[in-house]
Amino acid sequence: MSKPWDAFLTERDKAVFAAGGFGQRAGFGKRPAVIVVDVNYNFVGDKPAPILESIKEWSHSCGEEGWAGVHAIARILAAARPKGVPVIYTTGDLRDDGFDAGGWAWKNARTVDNIEKKQRGNAIVDEIAPLPQDLIIKKQKPSGFFGSPLMSFLTDLGVDSLIVTGTTTSGCVHATVVDAFSFNLRCSVVEEGCFDRGQASHALALMNMNAKYADVINLEEALSYLNGLPVPASMQVKKVVNL
């Protein structure tokens, strides 16, 4: 079966990774959580539109690819919640004056452009809006773990693995997966549930994660796994926590 990164790898690259033993399947865990990384209006725009149109108004938008990811994530959440699988969202959280933009402003000339609108754009997309029992982690850096209580929540919930979705594949998703791997959490990255502004960066980030830090799986495989989980005897309900 072809992979999204195949078109970007040379024959030498393919031979090196195969010879080095990279990309072995790690498998699912027993107590997963779903994490939805930064799927807000800043990254998809307020409506499906070609990326070069959407990005005029929403500088970080991934365009129509982002909305395709939203629809895939909605299916994952619909399968996860009835099984009591925790759902955790991350989203950005910068001051209205942009004072705390830090390194983001070094590499993107539009970081503090219309910062107040960007703050409003940090709202999670309505189509996959959090429910009362879900957790929301507000962050300022790429990884959902950096400077946040995410790992303490996962420990409290007894989570041993993550089903990873979100954006951008090469940025905040990749950073979050690397940190999760560093905490010895098994990660399954859902190909259709992740998206990026760049086609090459999306494909090669998936390749890199699959080689070293995670299993890249397709949507149907994720749904089959979630649907096969047992229904817990009791479901602990938590209120939405904004951090």
C-alpha positions as a Markdown table, in Angstrom:
| # | Residue | x | y | z |
|---|---|---|---|---|
| 1 | Met | 0.0 | 0.0 | 0.0 |
| 2 | Ser | 1.4 | 3.4 | -1.0 |
| 3 | Lys | 2.1 | 6.0 | 1.7 |
| 4 | Pro | 1.7 | 9.8 | 1.3 |
| 5 | Trp | 5.4 | 10.3 | 1.7 |
| 6 | Asp | 6.5 | 7.8 | -1.1 |
| 7 | Ala | 6.5 | 10.5 | -3.8 |
| 8 | Phe | 8.9 | 12.6 | -1.8 |
| 9 | Leu | 11.5 | 10.0 | -1.0 |
| 10 | Thr | 14.4 | 8.9 | -3.2 |
| 11 | Glu | 15.2 | 5.3 | -3.7 |
| 12 | Arg | 18.2 | 5.8 | -1.5 |
| 13 | Asp | 16.1 | 7.2 | 1.3 |
| 14 | Lys | 13.7 | 4.2 | 1.1 |
| 15 | Ala | 16.6 | 1.8 | 1.2 |
| 16 | Val | 18.3 | 3.5 | 4.2 |
| 17 | Phe | 15.2 | 3.5 | 6.3 |
| 18 | Ala | 14.4 | -0.1 | 5.5 |
| 19 | Ala | 18.0 | -1.2 | 6.2 |
| 20 | Gly | 18.0 | 0.7 | 9.5 |
| 21 | Gly | 14.9 | -1.0 | 10.8 |
| 22 | Phe | 12.9 | 2.2 | 11.1 |
| 23 | Gly | 9.1 | 2.2 | 10.9 |
| 24 | Gln | 8.4 | -0.9 | 12.9 |
| 25 | Arg | 4.8 | -1.0 | 14.1 |
| 26 | Ala | 4.5 | -0.2 | 17.8 |
| 27 | Gly | 0.8 | -1.0 | 18.1 |
| 28 | Phe | -2.0 | 0.5 | 20.1 |
| 29 | Gly | -2.1 | 0.9 | 23.8 |
| 30 | Lys | -4.9 | -0.3 | 26.2 |
| 31 | Arg | -6.0 | 3.0 | 27.7 |
| 32 | Pro | -6.0 | 5.6 | 24.9 |
| 33 | Ala | -6.9 | 9.3 | 24.8 |
| 34 | Val | -7.7 | 11.3 | 21.7 |
| 35 | Ile | -5.8 | 14.5 | 21.3 |
| 36 | Val | -7.0 | 17.2 | 18.9 |
| 37 | Val | -4.1 | 19.6 | 18.3 |
| 38 | Asp | -5.0 | 23.3 | 17.5 |
| 39 | Val | -8.0 | 22.7 | 15.2 |
| 40 | Asn | -9.4 | 26.2 | 15.5 |
| 41 | Tyr | -10.5 | 28.9 | 13.0 |
| 42 | Asn | -6.9 | 30.3 | 12.7 |
| 43 | Phe | -5.9 | 27.0 | 11.0 |
| 44 | Val | -9.0 | 26.3 | 8.9 |
| 45 | Gly | -10.6 | 29.7 | 8.3 |
| 46 | Asp | -14.2 | 30.4 | 9.0 |
| 47 | Lys | -15.4 | 28.3 | 5.9 |
| 48 | Pro | -14.0 | 25.8 | 3.5 |
| 49 | Ala | -12.0 | 27.7 | 0.8 |
| 50 | Pro | -8.9 | 27.1 | -1.3 |
| 51 | Ile | -5.8 | 27.8 | 0.8 |
| 52 | Leu | -4.5 | 30.8 | -1.2 |
| 53 | Glu | -7.9 | 32.4 | -0.7 |
| 54 | Ser | -8.4 | 31.5 | 2.9 |
| 55 | Ile | -4.9 | 32.5 | 3.9 |
| 56 | Lys | -5.5 | 36.1 | 2.8 |
| 57 | Glu | -7.8 | 36.5 | 5.8 |
| 58 | Trp | -6.5 | 33.8 | 8.1 |
| 59 | Ser | -2.7 | 33.8 | 7.8 |
| 60 | His | -2.3 | 30.3 | 9.3 |
| 61 | Ser | -5.1 | 28.6 | 7.4 |
| 62 | Cys | -4.7 | 25.2 | 5.8 |
| 63 | Gly | -7.7 | 25.8 | 3.6 |
| 64 | Glu | -9.9 | 23.0 | 2.3 |
| 65 | Glu | -7.4 | 20.3 | 3.5 |
| 66 | Gly | -8.1 | 21.6 | 7.0 |
| 67 | Trp | -11.8 | 21.1 | 6.7 |
| 68 | Ala | -11.4 | 17.6 | 5.3 |
| 69 | Gly | -9.4 | 17.0 | 8.5 |
| 70 | Val | -12.2 | 18.4 | 10.6 |
| 71 | His | -14.7 | 15.9 | 9.1 |
| 72 | Ala | -12.3 | 13.0 | 9.8 |
| 73 | Ile | -11.8 | 14.2 | 13.4 |
| 74 | Ala | -15.5 | 14.4 | 13.9 |
| 75 | Arg | -15.8 | 10.7 | 13.0 |
| 76 | Ile | -13.0 | 9.8 | 15.5 |
| 77 | Leu | -14.7 | 11.7 | 18.3 |
| 78 | Ala | -18.0 | 10.0 | 17.5 |
| 79 | Ala | -16.3 | 6.6 | 18.0 |
| 80 | Ala | -14.3 | 7.5 | 21.0 |
| 81 | Arg | -16.8 | 9.2 | 23.3 |
| 82 | Pro | -19.2 | 6.3 | 23.7 |
| 83 | Lys | -16.3 | 4.1 | 24.8 |
| 84 | Gly | -15.3 | 6.6 | 27.5 |
| 85 | Val | -12.1 | 7.5 | 25.8 |
| 86 | Pro | -10.8 | 10.9 | 27.1 |
| 87 | Val | -10.8 | 13.7 | 24.5 |
| 88 | Ile | -8.2 | 16.5 | 24.9 |
| 89 | Tyr | -8.0 | 19.6 | 22.8 |
| 90 | Thr | -5.1 | 22.1 | 22.5 |
| 91 | Thr | -5.3 | 25.6 | 21.2 |
| 92 | Gly | -3.3 | 28.8 | 21.2 |
| 93 | Asp | -3.3 | 31.5 | 23.9 |
| 94 | Leu | -1.5 | 34.7 | 23.2 |
| 95 | Arg | -2.2 | 38.1 | 24.7 |
| 96 | Asp | -4.2 | 40.6 | 22.7 |
| 97 | Asp | -1.2 | 42.9 | 22.4 |
| 98 | Gly | 1.1 | 40.2 | 21.1 |
| 99 | Phe | 3.6 | 40.9 | 23.8 |
| 100 | Asp | 4.1 | 37.2 | 24.6 |
| 101 | Ala | 4.3 | 36.0 | 21.0 |
| 102 | Gly | 8.0 | 35.3 | 21.6 |
| 103 | Gly | 9.7 | 33.2 | 18.9 |
| 104 | Trp | 6.5 | 33.0 | 16.8 |
| 105 | Ala | 7.2 | 36.6 | 15.7 |
| 106 | Trp | 10.7 | 35.8 | 14.6 |
| 107 | Lys | 9.8 | 33.5 | 11.8 |
| 108 | Asn | 6.4 | 34.8 | 10.5 |
| 109 | Ala | 5.9 | 38.4 | 9.5 |
| 110 | Arg | 2.1 | 38.1 | 10.1 |
| 111 | Thr | 2.2 | 36.7 | 13.6 |
| 112 | Val | 1.1 | 39.9 | 15.3 |
| 113 | Asp | -1.0 | 41.1 | 12.3 |
| 114 | Asn | -4.5 | 41.6 | 13.6 |
| 115 | Ile | -3.7 | 39.7 | 16.9 |
| 116 | Glu | -7.1 | 40.4 | 18.4 |
| 117 | Lys | -8.8 | 38.5 | 15.5 |
| 118 | Lys | -6.3 | 35.7 | 16.0 |
| 119 | Gln | -7.3 | 35.5 | 19.6 |
| 120 | Arg | -10.9 | 35.0 | 18.6 |
| 121 | Gly | -9.7 | 32.5 | 16.0 |
| 122 | Asn | -8.3 | 30.3 | 18.7 |
| 123 | Ala | -11.9 | 29.0 | 19.3 |
| 124 | Ile | -12.2 | 25.3 | 18.6 |
| 125 | Val | -14.1 | 24.7 | 15.3 |
| 126 | Asp | -17.9 | 24.2 | 16.1 |
| 127 | Glu | -18.1 | 21.0 | 14.1 |
| 128 | Ile | -15.8 | 19.3 | 16.7 |
| 129 | Ala | -16.6 | 21.5 | 19.7 |
| 130 | Pro | -15.6 | 20.2 | 23.1 |
| 131 | Leu | -18.2 | 18.5 | 25.3 |
| 132 | Pro | -18.5 | 19.1 | 29.1 |
| 133 | Gln | -16.3 | 16.2 | 30.0 |
| 134 | Asp | -13.5 | 17.1 | 27.6 |
| 135 | Leu | -10.3 | 18.9 | 28.5 |
| 136 | Ile | -8.9 | 22.0 | 26.9 |
| 137 | Ile | -5.2 | 22.8 | 27.1 |
| 138 | Lys | -4.2 | 26.4 | 26.2 |
| 139 | Lys | -0.6 | 26.7 | 25.0 |
| 140 | Gln | 1.9 | 29.1 | 23.6 |
| 141 | Lys | 4.5 | 26.8 | 22.1 |
| 142 | Pro | 4.3 | 24.0 | 19.5 |
| 143 | Ser | 4.0 | 21.0 | 21.8 |
| 144 | Gly | 0.9 | 20.4 | 23.8 |
| 145 | Phe | 3.1 | 19.2 | 26.7 |
| 146 | Phe | 5.5 | 22.2 | 26.9 |
| 147 | Gly | 4.7 | 24.4 | 29.9 |
| 148 | Ser | 1.3 | 22.7 | 30.4 |
| 149 | Pro | -0.4 | 20.2 | 32.8 |
| 150 | Leu | -1.2 | 17.8 | 29.9 |
| 151 | Met | 1.0 | 14.9 | 31.2 |
| 152 | Ser | -0.4 | 15.3 | 34.7 |
| 153 | Phe | -4.0 | 14.9 | 33.3 |
| 154 | Leu | -2.9 | 11.8 | 31.3 |
| 155 | Thr | -1.4 | 10.3 | 34.4 |
| 156 | Asp | -4.5 | 11.0 | 36.4 |
| 157 | Leu | -6.7 | 9.4 | 33.7 |
| 158 | Gly | -4.4 | 6.3 | 33.5 |
| 159 | Val | -3.7 | 6.9 | 29.8 |
| 160 | Asp | -1.0 | 4.9 | 28.1 |
| 161 | Ser | -1.4 | 6.0 | 24.5 |
| 162 | Leu | -2.7 | 8.7 | 22.2 |
| 163 | Ile | -4.7 | 8.8 | 19.1 |
| 164 | Val | -3.3 | 12.0 | 17.5 |
| 165 | Thr | -5.1 | 14.4 | 15.2 |
| 166 | Gly | -4.8 | 18.1 | 14.3 |
| 167 | Thr | -2.5 | 20.7 | 12.8 |
| 168 | Thr | 0.0 | 21.4 | 11.5 |
| 169 | Thr | 1.4 | 18.0 | 10.8 |
| 170 | Ser | 4.9 | 19.3 | 10.6 |
| 171 | Gly | 4.6 | 21.7 | 13.5 |
| 172 | Cys | 2.5 | 21.3 | 16.6 |
| 173 | Val | 1.4 | 17.8 | 15.8 |
| 174 | His | 5.0 | 16.6 | 15.3 |
| 175 | Ala | 6.2 | 18.5 | 18.4 |
| 176 | Thr | 3.4 | 17.0 | 20.5 |
| 177 | Val | 4.1 | 13.5 | 19.2 |
| 178 | Val | 7.8 | 13.8 | 20.0 |
| 179 | Asp | 7.1 | 14.8 | 23.6 |
| 180 | Ala | 4.5 | 12.1 | 24.0 |
| 181 | Phe | 7.1 | 9.6 | 22.8 |
| 182 | Ser | 9.6 | 11.0 | 25.3 |
| 183 | Phe | 7.0 | 10.2 | 28.0 |
| 184 | Asn | 6.8 | 6.6 | 26.7 |
| 185 | Leu | 3.3 | 7.1 | 25.4 |
| 186 | Arg | 2.4 | 5.1 | 22.3 |
| 187 | Cys | 1.1 | 7.4 | 19.6 |
| 188 | Ser | -1.1 | 6.6 | 16.6 |
| 189 | Val | -1.3 | 9.5 | 14.2 |
| 190 | Val | -4.4 | 9.5 | 12.0 |
| 191 | Glu | -3.3 | 10.4 | 8.5 |
| 192 | Glu | -6.7 | 11.9 | 7.4 |
| 193 | Gly | -7.1 | 13.6 | 10.8 |
| 194 | Cys | -4.0 | 15.7 | 10.4 |
| 195 | Phe | -3.3 | 18.6 | 8.0 |
| 196 | Asp | -0.7 | 21.1 | 7.0 |
| 197 | Arg | -0.2 | 24.2 | 4.8 |
| 198 | Gly | 2.5 | 22.4 | 2.8 |
| 199 | Gln | 1.9 | 19.2 | 0.9 |
| 200 | Ala | 5.6 | 18.1 | 1.2 |
| 201 | Ser | 5.9 | 19.1 | 4.9 |
| 202 | His | 2.7 | 17.2 | 5.7 |
| 203 | Ala | 3.9 | 14.0 | 3.9 |
| 204 | Leu | 7.5 | 14.1 | 5.3 |
| 205 | Ala | 6.4 | 14.9 | 8.8 |
| 206 | Leu | 4.1 | 11.8 | 8.7 |
| 207 | Met | 7.1 | 9.8 | 7.4 |
| 208 | Asn | 9.4 | 11.0 | 10.1 |
| 209 | Met | 6.9 | 10.3 | 12.9 |
| 210 | Asn | 6.1 | 6.9 | 11.4 |
| 211 | Ala | 9.8 | 6.1 | 11.2 |
| 212 | Lys | 10.7 | 7.0 | 14.8 |
| 213 | Tyr | 8.0 | 8.2 | 17.1 |
| 214 | Ala | 4.5 | 6.9 | 16.2 |
| 215 | Asp | 2.4 | 4.7 | 14.0 |
| 216 | Val | 0.8 | 6.6 | 11.1 |
| 217 | Ile | -2.6 | 4.9 | 10.6 |
| 218 | Asn | -5.6 | 5.6 | 8.3 |
| 219 | Leu | -9.0 | 6.7 | 9.5 |
| 220 | Glu | -10.7 | 3.3 | 9.1 |
| 221 | Glu | -8.0 | 1.6 | 11.2 |
| 222 | Ala | -8.5 | 4.2 | 13.9 |
| 223 | Leu | -12.3 | 3.8 | 13.9 |
| 224 | Ser | -12.0 | 0.0 | 14.0 |
| 225 | Tyr | -9.7 | 0.2 | 17.0 |
| 226 | Leu | -12.0 | 2.6 | 18.9 |
| 227 | Asn | -15.1 | 0.7 | 18.0 |
| 228 | Gly | -13.5 | -2.5 | 19.4 |
| 229 | Leu | -12.7 | -1.0 | 22.8 |
| 230 | Pro | -14.8 | -2.3 | 25.7 |
| 231 | Val | -17.4 | 0.1 | 27.2 |
| 232 | Pro | -16.2 | 1.0 | 30.7 |
| 233 | Ala | -18.4 | 0.1 | 33.7 |
| 234 | Ser | -18.5 | 3.7 | 34.7 |
| 235 | Met | -17.5 | 6.9 | 33.0 |
| 236 | Gln | -16.0 | 9.6 | 35.0 |
| 237 | Val | -17.4 | 13.0 | 33.9 |
| 238 | Lys | -15.2 | 16.0 | 34.2 |
| 239 | Lys | -16.1 | 19.6 | 33.5 |
| 240 | Val | -14.3 | 21.5 | 30.7 |
| 241 | Val | -11.0 | 22.8 | 32.1 |
| 242 | Asn | -9.5 | 25.9 | 30.5 |
| 243 | Leu | -5.8 | 26.2 | 31.3 |
